Amino acid sequence: MSLRYHLIYYAVACLLGVLVMLIHPVFLVLLIIYAFFIIRHFGWGRLVTIGLVMIFFLVFIRWPQPTDEPIISGYIISRDEKSIVLKTTKTKIKVYGEFIGYEVGDELEIEVNYFEISRATNDNAFDYRNYLYSQGITNNASLLRLINSQKHNTLFQKLQKRIDGKELVNSYASMFILGIRDEMINDYYHQLTELSIVHLFALSGLHIHILRRLIKKVLIFLLPEYLINYLSLIIIGVYMYIIPYNISFMRAYLVMLLMTLFKKYLNQLDCFSLVAMFFVFMNPYIIYNLSFVFSYFMYLIIILINHHRYLNEIVYGASVPIVISIQYRINILSLFLGIILTPLISVLYQLLWLYVIFGNFFKPVISLVIEVLDNIVVFSTDFSFFINFSKPSLFFILGYYYIYFKLIVKINIKQRIHREILLLLSLVIMFYFKPYYQTFGQVVMIDVGQGDCFFIQQPYNQGNILIDTGGLRNKDLAALTLVPYLRSVGVFKLDHVFISHDDFDHSGAYQSLADQIEIGHTITSYQDKFKIGQVEIEILKTPESTDNNDSSLVLLVTINKLKYLFTGDISNAVERQLINDYPELKIDVLKVSHHGSNTGTSAAFLNAIKPKIALISCGKDNYYGHPHDDVITRLNDYGVKVYRSDEMGMVKIVYYGDDNYIFNDFND
């Protein structure tokens, strides 16, 4: 087996090596299986060759290299209201500060102060560091002072000024031509994301092929065909250099370029493999870039089954695990919307180019096409039907794609695929019912920063309970943290939500949560005992108080033979009353009151209730200094094991059968 026509095998080996190093050692098993596949089909000699290429690839791969230079200089490659991304000779740096009057393409020399890039502190949460690394950005920094600057009247700025305007047509032109979304289109873009059709409206390989066809149509009357092929690539190359970097666009362009230059030596799959290896080699963290994963994988499927009459349906099938992994649900209409909207997008994209080149003559037609698109999107939003899932396990993903690629092979050798389709549908249906046969339950301290939020999930979907929601003044905590986490564990309805008291850090996210997740019952005041599934909840009586914190509900929760006490923000005074009123009260797990403030968790209280475990929910480096050193000392003195969200992130007490296990995977 020569390199020619077989580069895909080398690319797969290199990618598996990166997955072992970055994602999980379990991919080593896949690498070993892949090695046996190579031996069986191509022999030991090819395995050695592929292995050597993979080792060379992994040894010399370009890992992100954060800088610590206090003074940096470079070009602005992107910006928003609060920050810029500065490209230096070595890396890219995201700098927060005021950069009024500076645009993309301008050159700056600045002094900065670096700060830590935040990591995910909850299960299945967005990891900001991996996201920045996937963009080639290695540092977060704040601006200290501007040392020097040089403005450049770049082609990008000229193109941006030509498109600039307050009309919707200009917003679409900016999105499709420059790859930039403005405020006017942000809400609309969110709708597209919900419908799982946002890829049609983002610059991608689809658009680059449309653009090349448009260029060829214009040049066909002026030049011979062989010159048009090369000139169209040059024009698109210049255009790509002007606009902000777009990974999907770049992939399509490089494959197109290689196919044109080396069509006698490489097939389309070889060109694709070379480009994929190049991008991963230059930045292995690109595997965390959703645009990379989605565009490359979908393009691979298109190459493998090109010109099939059910191409759209087969490609849609390939996207199912990816979409579920991102959104935890599938919109049934998205397949049909893609088929309907793709021709409209093609027309709109070409019209927008004519608008940019020739001006307002085409604006009425563009406005009409946009109106049609908007009506379709609004109608689809109103009548969308979603199927909800939890986050796919690696087992599900591997099983799904094993069957899926067997289906691809059978398509190519023209065999019947009914069995594979039935297996894929069966696997998806089984996965849909996963929450109903989940054998373990969990009590989760969700990291919500400076606030409280505790989640109880029972086995077999017997009941889902939330105690407080947390709340952040400057962010939508429900949309950013609570809803994604709940959906990721297969929860789309909360049977009961208990709000301990009306402080924003305990209840501020409630309304947004209620808008996105169905809530059965909300409890905000004293009521009788509850039994929800196998969970017993008793609201302990506390004296009435004018102090909001001392008015907190105190919940005694019994789960799997463990007793939990959730104390809201109560003070020592309420603790003394609880000792008097419930002298036999003994617990296993204490939710420490008021985030570890010294106003509560007295020695007398600890001596009376004798907890073994303490959960403290508080924000990292918070303004209030929670938890107080005295509280930590008292807990240690009484032999209580302390788990705190500011240092450990999410903490889970998982129960299975009669056993309980504590997990804190985000411990610093």
C-alpha positions in Angstrom: 0.0 0.0 0.0 1.6 3.3 -1.1 0.7 6.6 0.4 -1.1 7.5 -2.8 -4.9 6.8 -2.5 -4.5 5.5 1.1 -3.8 8.6 3.1 -7.1 8.2 5.0 -5.5 5.2 6.9 -2.6 7.4 8.1 -5.0 10.2 9.1 -7.2 7.9 11.2 -4.1 6.6 13.0 -2.9 10.1 13.8 -6.3 11.2 14.9 -6.7 8.2 17.3 -3.3 9.1 18.7 -4.4 12.6 19.5 -7.7 11.3 21.0 -5.7 9.1 23.4 -3.6 12.0 24.5 -6.3 14.6 24.8 -9.7 12.9 25.5 -9.3 9.6 27.2 -6.9 6.6 27.3 -9.9 4.4 26.3 -9.2 5.4 22.7 -6.0 3.3 23.0 -8.3 0.3 22.8 -9.6 1.6 19.5 -6.1 2.2 18.3 -5.2 -1.4 19.0 -8.3 -2.6 17.2 -7.4 -0.3 14.3 -3.9 -1.9 14.3 -5.3 -5.4 13.9 -7.5 -4.0 11.0 -4.4 -2.7 9.2 -2.6 -6.0 9.8 -5.5 -8.1 8.4 -6.0 -6.0 5.3 -2.5 -4.7 4.5 0.0 -6.7 6.5 2.7 -6.0 9.1 4.7 -3.8 6.8 2.0 -1.3 6.5 1.3 -1.3 10.2 5.0 -0.3 10.8 4.8 2.5 8.2 1.6 3.9 9.6 2.9 3.5 13.2 6.1 5.4 12.3 4.1 8.2 10.7 1.8 8.4 13.7 4.7 8.6 16.1 6.4 11.3 14.1 3.1 13.2 14.0 2.6 13.0 17.7 6.2 13.9 18.6 6.4 17.0 16.5 2.7 18.1 16.8 2.3 21.8 17.7 0.8 22.0 21.2 -0.5 25.4 22.4 2.3 27.4 24.0 0.9 30.1 26.4 3.1 33.2 26.7 4.0 35.3 29.7 5.5 38.3 28.0 4.0 41.5 29.6 4.4 43.5 26.4 3.0 42.1 23.2 2.5 43.4 19.7 0.4 42.1 16.8 -2.6 42.6 14.6 -6.2 42.6 15.6 -7.9 39.6 14.0 -11.3 39.8 15.7 -13.1 42.0 18.2 -16.3 42.6 20.1 -17.5 45.2 22.5 -15.4 44.0 25.5 -12.3 42.4 23.9 -10.0 41.9 20.9 -8.0 38.9 19.7 -4.4 39.9 19.0 -2.3 37.7 16.7 1.4 37.9 17.6 4.3 36.2 15.9 3.9 33.2 18.3 0.3 32.9 19.3 -3.1 34.5 19.7 -4.2 36.4 22.8 -7.6 37.5 23.9 -7.3 40.9 25.6 -10.1 42.5 27.5 -10.3 46.3 27.7 -11.4 49.4 25.8 -10.2 49.5 22.2 -12.4 52.4 20.9 -11.5 53.3 17.4 -9.5 50.2 16.5 -10.7 47.7 13.9 -9.7 44.3 12.6 -6.3 44.7 10.8 -4.9 47.5 13.0 -1.6 46.9 14.7 -1.1 47.4 18.4 1.7 47.2 21.0 0.3 46.9 24.5 1.1 46.0 28.0 -1.2 43.3 29.5 -1.8 41.4 32.7 -2.6 37.7 32.2 -5.3 35.8 34.1 -6.3 32.2 34.4 -8.6 30.8 31.7 -11.6 29.2 33.4 -12.2 25.5 33.1 -15.4 23.5 33.2 -16.4 22.8 36.9 -19.6 20.9 36.2 -20.2 17.6 34.4 -20.8 18.0 30.6 -20.2 21.8 30.9 -18.7 24.1 28.3 -14.9 24.2 28.8 -13.7 27.7 28.0 -10.0 26.8 27.9 -10.5 24.0 25.4 -12.7 26.4 23.3 -10.0 29.1 23.3 -7.2 26.5 22.5 -9.3 25.2 19.7 -9.3 28.7 18.2 -5.5 28.9 18.6 -5.9 31.4 21.5 -3.5 30.5 24.4 -4.0 33.4 26.8 -6.6 35.6 28.5 -5.3 39.0 29.5 -6.5 42.5 30.5 -5.2 45.7 29.0 -2.9 47.7 31.2 -1.8 50.4 28.8 -1.5 51.1 25.1 2.1 51.6 24.1 1.9 52.1 20.3 -0.6 51.7 17.5 -0.8 51.8 13.8 -4.1 51.9 11.9 -4.4 50.1 8.6 -7.0 50.7 6.0 -7.4 47.1 5.1 -9.5 45.4 2.4 -11.5 43.9 5.2 -12.4 47.3 6.6 -13.3 48.6 3.2 -15.5 45.6 2.6 -17.1 46.0 6.1 -17.8 49.7 5.4 -19.4 48.8 2.1 -21.7 46.3 3.8 -22.3 48.4 7.0 -25.9 49.6 7.6 -28.9 49.3 9.9 -31.1 47.2 7.5 -31.6 43.5 7.7 -30.1 43.0 4.3 -26.8 44.4 5.6 -26.9 42.1 8.6 -27.3 39.1 6.2 -24.5 40.4 4.0 -22.2 40.7 7.0 -23.1 37.2 8.1 -22.7 35.5 4.8 -19.9 37.5 3.2 -17.7 38.4 6.2 -18.8 35.7 8.7 -19.7 38.3 11.3 -23.0 38.4 13.2 -24.4 41.7 14.5 -26.9 42.5 17.2 -29.8 42.7 14.7 -29.4 39.0 13.8 -28.4 37.4 17.1 -31.9 36.4 18.2 -32.6 35.0 14.8 -29.3 33.1 14.9 -30.5 31.5 18.2 -33.6 30.3 16.5 -31.5 28.7 13.8 -29.4 26.9 16.5 -32.5 25.6 18.2 -33.7 24.2 14.8 -30.3 22.6 14.2 -29.9 24.4 10.8 -27.4 27.0 11.9 -24.7 25.4 9.7 -26.6 26.6 6.6 -26.2 30.2 7.7 -22.5 30.0 8.6 -19.8 30.3 6.1 -18.9 26.7 5.1 -17.9 24.5 2.2 -21.4 24.8 0.8 -20.8 28.6 0.3 -17.3 28.3 -1.1 -18.6 25.9 -3.8 -21.5 28.3 -4.6 -19.0 31.2 -4.8 -16.7 29.3 -7.2 -19.6 28.5 -9.4 -20.7 32.1 -9.4 -17.1 33.2 -10.4 -17.0 30.7 -13.2 -20.3 31.9 -14.5 -18.9 35.4 -14.7 -15.5 34.4 -16.2 -16.8 31.8 -18.7 -17.3 34.5 -21.3 -13.8 36.0 -20.9 -11.3 33.2 -20.4 -10.7 29.5 -21.3 -11.9 26.9 -18.8 -8.4 25.8 -17.5 -7.6 29.5 -16.6 -10.9 30.0 -15.0 -10.2 27.0 -12.6 -7.0 28.6 -11.4 -8.2 32.2 -11.4 -11.3 31.3 -9.4 -9.0 29.7 -6.7 -6.8 32.7 -6.6 -9.8 35.1 -6.2 -11.3 32.9 -3.4 -7.8 32.7 -1.8 -7.6 36.5 -1.7 -11.1 36.7 -0.3 -10.3 34.2 2.5 -7.2 36.2 3.4 -9.3 39.3 3.8 -12.1 37.9 6.0 -11.7 36.5 9.5 -10.4 32.9 9.7 -13.1 30.3 9.1 -12.2 26.7 9.6 -14.9 25.1 7.4 -14.2 27.6 4.6 -10.5 26.9 4.8 -11.1 23.1 4.7 -13.2 23.4 1.6 -10.7 25.7 -0.1 -7.6 23.6 0.7 -9.3 20.4 -0.5 -10.4 22.2 -3.7 -6.9 23.6 -4.2 -5.2 20.2 -3.8 -7.7 18.6 -6.1 -6.9 21.1 -8.8 -3.1 21.0 -8.4 -2.7 17.2 -7.8 -5.7 15.6 -9.4 -3.4 13.2 -11.3 -1.9 11.9 -8.1 -4.5 12.2 -5.3 -8.2 11.5 -5.1 -10.6 13.6 -3.1 -10.3 11.4 0.0 -6.6 11.8 0.0 -6.8 15.6 -0.2 -9.3 15.6 2.6 -7.0 13.4 4.7 -4.0 15.6 4.1 -6.0 18.7 5.1 -7.4 17.1 8.2 -3.9 15.9 9.3 -2.5 19.4 8.6 -5.1 21.1 10.8 -4.7 18.6 13.7 -0.9 18.8 13.5 -1.0 22.6 13.7 -3.4 22.6 16.6 -4.5 19.3 18.2 -7.1 21.1 20.3 -9.0 21.7 17.1 -10.8 18.5 17.9 -12.7 20.5 20.4 -13.9 22.9 17.7 -17.4 22.0 16.8 -17.1 23.6 13.3 -14.1 21.3 12.7 -15.8 18.2 13.9 -19.1 18.9 12.2 -17.8 20.1 8.8 -15.0 17.6 8.5 -17.1 14.6 9.5 -20.0 15.6 7.3 -17.6 16.2 4.3 -16.1 12.8 4.8 -19.5 11.1 4.6 -20.3 13.1 1.5 -17.1 11.9 -0.1 -17.8 8.3 0.8 -21.4 8.3 -0.6 -21.3 11.1 -3.2 -24.2 11.2 -5.7 -26.4 8.8 -3.8 -30.1 9.6 -4.2 -30.6 9.7 -0.5 -27.5 11.7 0.2 -29.3 14.3 2.5 -30.8 11.5 4.6 -27.6 9.6 5.0 -25.6 12.7 5.9 -28.3 13.6 8.4 -27.9 10.2 10.0 -24.2 10.8 10.4 -25.0 14.0 12.3 -27.3 12.5 14.9 -24.8 11.6 17.7 -23.0 15.0 17.1 -26.2 17.0 17.4 -27.3 15.1 20.5 -23.9 15.7 22.1 -24.3 19.4 21.5 -28.0 20.0 22.2 -29.2 16.9 23.9 -32.2 16.8 21.6 -33.1 16.4 17.9 -35.4 18.5 16.0 -37.4 16.2 13.7 -38.0 19.0 11.2 -34.3 19.8 10.7 -33.8 17.2 7.9 -36.7 18.6 5.9 -35.7 22.2 6.6 -32.2 21.5 5.3 -33.6 20.1 2.1 -36.0 23.0 1.7 -33.6 25.8 2.7 -30.4 24.8 0.9 -31.6 26.0 -2.6 -32.9 29.3 -1.0 -29.6 29.8 0.8 -27.7 29.2 -2.5 -29.8 31.9 -4.2 -29.5 34.3 -1.3 -25.7 33.9 -1.1 -25.2 34.7 -4.8 -27.6 37.7 -4.6 -25.7 39.1 -1.6 -22.5 39.0 -3.6 -24.2 40.9 -6.4 -25.4 43.3 -3.8 -21.9 43.9 -2.4 -20.5 44.4 -5.9 -23.2 46.3 -7.7 -25.1 48.0 -4.8 -28.8 48.5 -4.1 -30.2 47.2 -7.4 -30.6 43.7 -6.0 -31.8 44.8 -2.5 -35.6 44.3 -3.2 -35.1 40.8 -4.4 -32.8 40.0 -1.5 -35.4 41.4 0.9 -38.0 39.1 -0.6 -35.8 36.0 -0.2 -35.0 37.0 3.4 -38.7 37.4 4.1 -39.4 33.9 2.7 -36.6 32.5 4.8 -37.8 34.3 8.0 -41.3 33.0 7.5 -40.1 29.4 7.1 -37.9 29.7 10.2 -40.8 31.3 12.3 -43.2 28.6 11.1 -40.8 25.9 11.9 -40.0 27.3 15.3 -43.8 27.3 16.2 -44.3 23.7 15.0 -41.0 22.1 15.9 -41.0 18.8 17.5 -38.0 17.8 19.6 -37.0 14.4 20.9 -35.0 14.7 24.1 -31.9 12.7 25.0 -29.2 12.7 27.6 -25.5 13.2 26.7 -24.4 10.2 24.6 -22.0 7.8 26.2 -18.9 6.8 24.3 -20.4 3.3 24.1 -23.4 4.6 22.3 -21.3 6.8 19.9 -19.0 3.9 19.0 -21.9 1.5 18.6 -23.8 3.9 16.4 -20.9 4.7 14.1 -19.9 1.0 13.8 -23.3 0.2 12.5 -23.4 3.4 10.4 -20.1 2.7 8.6 -21.3 -0.8 7.9 -24.3 0.8 6.2 -21.9 3.1 4.2 -19.9 0.0 3.0 -23.1 -1.8 2.0 -24.3 1.3 0.1 -21.0 1.4 -1.9 -21.2 -2.3 -2.8 -24.9 -1.9 -3.6 -26.2 -4.3 -0.9 -29.5 -3.9 1.0 -29.2 -1.8 4.2 -32.5 -2.5 5.9 -30.8 -4.4 8.7 -28.4 -1.5 9.5 -31.2 1.1 9.4 -33.3 -1.0 11.9 -30.3 -1.5 14.2 -29.5 2.3 14.2 -33.2 3.1 15.0 -33.2 0.5 17.7 -30.1 1.9 19.3 -31.4 5.4 19.2 -34.7 4.3 20.8 -32.9 2.4 23.5 -30.8 5.4 24.2 -33.9 7.6 24.4 -35.2 5.5 27.3 -31.9 5.6 29.2 -33.2 7.7 32.1 -35.9 5.1 32.7 -33.4 2.2 33.2 -30.7 4.2 34.9 -29.9 2.1 38.0 -28.1 4.7 40.1 -29.2 8.0 41.7 -27.3 11.0 42.7 -27.3 14.1 45.0 -25.4 16.8 43.2 -23.9 20.1 44.4 -23.9 22.1 41.1 -21.2 24.7 40.9 -23.2 27.9 40.4 -20.5 30.3 41.8 -21.6 32.3 44.8 -24.9 30.7 45.5 -26.7 27.4 46.2 -28.1 24.8 43.9 -28.5 21.1 44.7 -30.0 18.5 42.4 -31.4 15.1 43.4 -31.9 12.5 40.5 -33.5 9.2 41.4 -32.9 5.9 39.6 -35.4 4.8 36.9 -36.6 8.4 36.6 -38.7 8.1 39.8 -38.3 11.9 40.5 -36.1 14.9 39.9 -35.7 17.5 42.7 -33.9 20.8 42.8 -33.1 22.7 46.0 -32.5 26.3 45.2 -31.4 27.6 41.7 -28.5 29.9 42.4 -28.4 33.2 40.6 -25.9 35.6 39.0 -26.5 39.3 38.4 -24.4 39.5 35.2 -25.2 36.2 33.6 -28.2 33.9 32.8 -27.2 31.1 35.1 -30.1 28.9 34.1 -29.3 29.1 30.3 -25.5 28.8 30.8 -25.3 26.2 33.5 -28.4 24.6 34.9 -30.4 23.8 31.8 -27.4 22.3 29.8 -26.5 20.2 32.8 -30.0 18.9 33.5 -30.5 18.1 29.8 -27.2 16.3 29.7 -28.3 13.9 32.4 -31.7 13.4 30.7 -33.8 15.7 32.8 -36.4 17.7 31.0 -38.8 18.0 33.9 -38.2 18.8 37.5 -40.9 17.3 39.7 -40.3 19.6 42.7 -38.2 22.7 43.1 -37.6 23.9 46.7 -36.6 27.6 47.2 -35.1 28.1 50.6 -35.6 31.8 50.7 -35.8 34.8 48.4 -32.2 35.8 48.1 -30.9 36.2 44.5 -28.1 33.8 45.0 -30.6 31.1 45.9 -33.6 31.9 43.7 -32.3 34.3 41.0 -32.2 31.8 38.2 -35.7 30.4 38.9 -37.7 32.3 36.3 -35.3 31.6 33.5 -35.1 27.9 34.5 -39.0 27.7 34.5 -39.0 29.2 31.0 -36.8 26.4 29.7 -37.5 23.3 31.9 -41.0 22.1 32.9 -41.5 22.3 36.7 -44.2 20.3 38.5 -44.3 21.9 41.9 -42.5 24.8 43.5 -42.2 24.9 47.3 -41.3 28.2 49.0 -42.9 27.8 52.5 -43.5 25.3 55.2 -45.5 22.2 54.2 -46.1 18.7 55.4 -43.7 15.8 54.8 -43.1 14.8 51.2 -42.3 11.4 49.6 -41.1 11.8 46.1 -40.2 8.4 44.6 -37.8 6.9 47.2 -36.8 10.3 48.6 -38.3 11.5 51.9 -38.3 15.2 52.6 -39.4 16.9 55.9 -39.4 20.7 56.2 -38.3 21.4 59.8 -40.2 24.0 61.7 -38.2 27.1 62.4 -39.3 30.3 64.3 -40.7 33.2 62.2 -38.2 35.9 61.5 -38.0 39.3 59.9 -34.4 38.4 58.8 -34.6 36.9 55.3 -31.7 34.4 55.9 -33.3 33.1 59.1 -36.5 32.6 57.2 -34.8 29.9 55.1 -36.5 26.5 54.7 -34.6 23.8 56.5 -35.0 20.5 54.7 -34.3 17.1 56.2 -33.9 14.7 53.3 -33.5 11.0 53.5 -32.0 9.2 50.5 -30.7 5.6 50.5 -30.3 5.5 54.3 -28.3 8.8 54.4 -29.8 11.9 56.0 -29.1 15.2 54.5 -29.8 18.6 56.1 -30.2 21.6 53.8 -30.0 24.7 55.9 -30.3 27.7 53.4 -28.7 30.7 55.1 -29.8 30.2 58.7 -27.8 31.7 61.5 -26.7 30.4 64.9 -30.0 31.6 66.5 -32.0 29.2 64.2 -29.5 26.5 64.8 -30.0 26.7 68.6 -33.8 26.5 68.0 -33.4 23.4 65.9 -31.3 21.8 68.6 -34.0 22.5 71.2 -36.9 21.4 68.9 -35.3 18.3 67.4 -33.0 17.0 70.1 -32.7 13.6 68.4 -31.7 15.0 65.1 -28.6 13.3 63.7 -27.5 13.6 60.1 -24.9 12.3 57.7 -24.5 15.2 55.2 -24.8 18.9 56.1 -25.3 21.6 53.6 -23.4 24.3 55.4 -25.5 27.4 55.9 -24.8 30.7 54.1 -21.9 29.4 52.0 -19.7 28.9 55.1 -20.3 32.3 56.7 -19.3 32.6 60.3 -22.9 33.5 61.2 -23.7 29.8 61.3 -22.4 26.3 61.7 -21.7 26.7 65.4 -19.8 24.2 67.5 -22.9 23.4 69.5 -24.8 22.7 66.3 -22.1 20.4 64.9 -21.9 18.6 68.2 -25.6 18.0 68.3 -26.3 16.8 64.7 -22.9 15.0 64.2 -22.5 15.2 60.4 -19.9 13.2 58.6 -19.8 15.2 55.4 -20.2 18.9 54.8 -21.1 20.5 51.5 -20.2 24.2 51.0 -21.4 26.0 47.9 -19.6 29.2 47.2 -17.8 31.1 44.5 -14.1 31.0 43.8 -12.3 34.0 45.3 -15.6 35.5 46.3 -16.0 39.0 47.6 -17.3 37.8 51.0 -14.4 35.5 51.9 -16.7 32.4 52.1 -16.2 30.0 53.6 -14.8 31.5 56.8 -11.6 30.0 58.2 -13.3 29.5 61.6 -16.1 27.4 60.0 -13.6 25.2 58.2 -11.6 24.8 61.5 -14.7 23.8 63.4 -15.7 21.3 60.8 -12.2 19.8 60.8 -12.2 19.7 64.6 -15.4 17.6 64.6 -13.9 15.2 62.0 -16.3 16.4 59.2 -15.1 15.8 55.7 -15.5 19.1 53.8 -16.4 19.4 50.1 -16.5 22.9 48.7 -17.5 24.0 45.2 -15.0 26.9 45.0 -12.1 24.4 45.1 -13.7 21.2 43.8 -16.4 22.4 41.4 -19.3 20.0 41.2 -19.5 17.3 43.9 -21.7 14.2 43.5 -22.9 11.7 46.0 -23.9 8.7 43.8 -25.9 5.9 45.3 -26.4 2.4 43.9 -28.1 -0.3 45.8 -27.2 0.2 49.5 -23.9 1.9 48.7 -22.9 5.6 48.4 -19.9 7.0 46.6 -18.6 10.6 46.5 -17.1 12.0 43.3 -15.4 15.4 42.9 -13.7 15.1 39.5 -12.9 18.8 39.3 -10.8 19.0 42.4 -7.9 21.6 42.0 
